[in-house]
Amino acid sequence: EWAHLIGNNGGYERFRKEVGVPPYCNVSGYSANNPNNSRRKEYNEHFAEVMTAFVTEPASLKNHPNSACRKSFEFFKKFFKKGDRAKECM
């Protein structure tokens, strides 16, 4: 839910402008490709799931074969300005 708070305060739009979606970085089955989600909800859940992955497992994004995941890693590294600390979790 913390990711949604950040998203609702400018994170969603900034992510969309810098990363662009689709294609999605599918780090979980919850965000994208869920037929029960509206496009907006799908996008918001995608942002939250990817941000959570950045916080908890940044290497999973940085080293992912999907270029959208690597681009997302770079976005959040810059977004948090101290993103170089992500290496502490790798």
Backbone bond lengths (Angstrom), bond angles and torsions (degrees), N, CA, C in turn:
res aa  C-N    CA-C-N  psi(-1)  N-CA   C-N-CA  omega(-1)  CA-C   N-CA-C  phi
1 E - - - 1.447 - - 1.523 110.73 -
2 W 1.322 116.57 -28.32 1.463 120.84 176.85 1.527 109.72 -59.99
3 A 1.322 116.82 -39.17 1.466 120.44 178.99 1.526 111.13 -63.47
4 H 1.321 117.57 -36.82 1.463 120.14 178.04 1.526 110.98 -68.44
5 L 1.307 117.77 -35.99 1.463 120.77 175.80 1.526 109.83 -60.41
6 I 1.310 116.53 -45.94 1.467 121.01 178.05 1.526 110.13 -64.62
7 G 1.325 116.25 -42.26 1.460 120.21 178.27 1.510 112.50 -61.07
8 N 1.319 117.28 -43.79 1.464 121.98 -179.72 1.519 113.19 -68.86
9 N 1.309 117.14 -13.76 1.467 121.06 179.26 1.525 111.01 -108.41
10 G 1.322 116.06 38.52 1.464 121.43 173.95 1.517 115.04 106.83
11 G 1.308 118.03 -15.28 1.457 120.47 -177.52 1.514 113.87 -65.28
12 Y 1.335 117.40 -40.62 1.462 120.40 -178.60 1.531 110.62 -59.19
13 E 1.323 116.08 -50.65 1.465 120.00 -176.52 1.521 112.02 -66.43
14 R 1.302 116.45 -41.46 1.466 119.12 179.52 1.526 111.09 -63.93
15 F 1.325 115.87 -41.67 1.462 121.03 177.84 1.528 109.98 -61.94
16 R 1.318 116.46 -45.36 1.465 120.93 -179.54 1.521 111.15 -61.09
17 K 1.328 117.45 -41.54 1.462 121.42 -179.84 1.523 111.96 -68.38
18 E 1.318 117.57 -41.40 1.456 120.75 -174.18 1.520 114.17 -88.13
19 V 1.330 117.35 -35.51 1.460 120.40 -177.00 1.520 110.24 -98.27
20 G 1.312 115.59 -39.63 1.449 120.25 -177.81 1.524 111.04 69.97
21 V 1.292 117.30 132.67 1.461 121.30 177.29 1.514 108.90 -144.36
22 P 1.284 120.86 153.82 1.458 126.42 -13.80 1.521 111.71 -68.20
23 P 1.283 121.31 169.96 1.465 126.40 9.77 1.524 111.40 -76.72
24 Y 1.299 114.73 156.28 1.447 121.44 -178.60 1.520 111.68 -96.58
25 C 1.311 113.73 154.58 1.460 121.92 169.06 1.522 104.82 -96.00
26 N 1.308 116.65 97.01 1.461 120.65 -175.88 1.525 111.06 -84.24
27 V 1.325 114.88 91.58 1.462 119.50 177.98 1.520 111.54 -89.61
28 S 1.327 116.27 -10.66 1.459 120.73 175.98 1.521 108.31 -151.41
29 G 1.289 116.57 161.17 1.446 120.54 177.73 1.516 112.87 -78.93
30 Y 1.312 117.05 -3.97 1.456 120.82 -174.43 1.522 112.99 -80.09
31 S 1.316 117.48 -34.92 1.461 119.56 -170.15 1.519 113.49 -81.54
32 A 1.290 118.52 -70.64 1.461 120.76 -175.09 1.519 110.90 -94.47
33 N 1.309 114.99 163.95 1.459 122.39 176.04 1.519 113.25 64.08
34 N 1.313 117.56 27.19 1.460 121.13 176.19 1.522 107.23 -103.23
35 P 1.337 118.32 111.69 1.462 120.17 -175.82 1.526 113.96 -63.77
36 N 1.324 117.59 -14.93 1.464 120.70 178.29 1.527 112.70 -84.12
37 N 1.317 117.63 -8.43 1.460 121.38 -178.22 1.517 111.48 -93.33
38 S 1.313 116.23 139.82 1.463 120.51 168.78 1.523 106.60 -72.23
39 R 1.313 117.81 165.72 1.470 120.46 179.23 1.533 110.38 -59.46
40 R 1.335 117.32 -41.29 1.466 120.17 -179.32 1.519 110.74 -65.40
41 K 1.329 117.10 -45.85 1.460 119.42 179.46 1.519 110.26 -64.01
42 E 1.325 116.89 -40.67 1.466 120.80 178.60 1.529 109.92 -58.46
43 Y 1.327 116.40 -46.23 1.456 121.19 179.57 1.525 111.29 -63.00
44 N 1.326 117.03 -46.18 1.462 120.55 -178.82 1.520 111.28 -63.92
45 E 1.323 117.28 -40.40 1.464 120.32 178.41 1.526 110.58 -67.88
46 H 1.321 116.43 -36.50 1.466 119.94 176.49 1.523 110.07 -59.04
47 F 1.326 116.97 -49.19 1.463 121.61 179.00 1.528 110.22 -56.03
48 A 1.322 116.70 -48.62 1.462 120.87 -176.68 1.528 111.99 -64.55
49 E 1.320 116.95 -41.98 1.466 119.97 -179.98 1.525 111.32 -66.57
50 V 1.329 116.91 -41.17 1.464 120.27 -179.92 1.531 110.47 -68.97
51 M 1.334 117.16 -40.45 1.456 119.00 177.61 1.522 110.61 -63.08
52 T 1.310 117.53 -40.81 1.462 121.12 177.90 1.524 110.48 -61.61
53 A 1.319 116.69 -41.04 1.466 119.98 176.93 1.526 110.69 -62.87
54 F 1.341 116.58 -38.81 1.466 119.56 178.69 1.529 110.97 -62.45
55 V 1.316 116.03 -41.73 1.467 120.19 -177.68 1.527 111.75 -72.48
56 T 1.327 116.94 -39.42 1.466 119.67 -173.44 1.516 114.67 -95.77
57 E 1.325 117.45 -32.70 1.466 121.73 -177.02 1.529 110.40 -145.02
58 P 1.327 118.08 66.25 1.462 119.61 -175.29 1.526 114.07 -58.62
59 A 1.311 117.68 -31.92 1.469 119.93 -180.00 1.521 111.19 -63.68
60 S 1.339 117.40 -28.36 1.460 119.94 179.74 1.526 111.03 -65.38
61 L 1.319 117.41 -28.50 1.470 121.40 175.63 1.521 111.17 -85.45
62 K 1.304 115.95 -46.38 1.462 120.93 -176.04 1.523 111.72 -60.32
63 N 1.310 117.37 -37.38 1.463 121.59 -175.25 1.526 113.46 -103.51
64 H 1.304 117.35 11.00 1.470 121.39 -176.40 1.531 110.80 -71.22
65 P 1.330 118.30 141.65 1.465 119.94 178.29 1.535 113.46 -67.44
66 N 1.323 117.71 -20.30 1.462 122.54 178.63 1.532 108.97 -80.88
67 S 1.334 116.63 121.35 1.466 119.93 -177.89 1.525 112.39 -63.31
68 A 1.332 118.14 -26.75 1.466 120.60 177.35 1.525 110.46 -63.71
69 C 1.314 117.74 -33.63 1.470 121.42 178.23 1.527 110.51 -70.68
70 R 1.307 116.92 -42.94 1.466 119.76 178.86 1.528 110.64 -65.27
71 K 1.312 116.90 -38.81 1.461 121.43 177.26 1.534 110.14 -65.24
72 S 1.316 116.58 -38.19 1.471 121.28 177.53 1.525 110.51 -64.83
73 F 1.333 116.74 -40.73 1.467 120.86 176.92 1.526 109.91 -57.39
74 E 1.324 116.92 -47.60 1.465 120.84 -179.21 1.519 111.25 -63.95
75 F 1.331 117.12 -38.43 1.461 120.65 178.01 1.527 110.55 -59.90
76 F 1.331 117.15 -51.79 1.465 119.32 -176.01 1.528 111.66 -69.68
77 K 1.299 117.67 -31.33 1.466 120.45 175.35 1.523 109.51 -59.74
78 K 1.323 116.58 -44.10 1.466 121.16 178.64 1.528 111.05 -74.78
79 F 1.324 116.75 -39.89 1.462 122.28 -177.57 1.533 111.43 -57.27
80 F 1.312 116.62 -41.39 1.462 120.64 -177.95 1.522 113.07 -89.39
81 K 1.308 118.15 1.60 1.463 126.02 174.93 1.523 114.56 57.63
82 K 1.273 118.05 -27.89 1.464 121.18 175.71 1.523 108.62 -109.79
83 G 1.312 115.66 28.03 1.440 121.80 -176.04 1.522 114.78 -59.84
84 D 1.335 115.60 -16.04 1.458 117.59 176.95 1.514 111.00 -63.16
85 R 1.323 117.26 -15.97 1.463 120.84 176.59 1.520 111.35 -69.86
86 A 1.342 116.85 -13.95 1.454 120.02 179.45 1.527 110.85 -57.60
87 K 1.326 117.10 -30.77 1.463 119.93 -179.23 1.530 111.78 -62.76
88 E 1.325 116.95 -21.12 1.460 119.52 177.06 1.532 111.26 -67.10
89 C 1.316 116.75 -22.17 1.470 121.28 -178.37 1.519 111.79 -95.97
90 M 1.297 117.59 -3.85 1.472 120.13 -176.03 1.510 111.98 -91.64
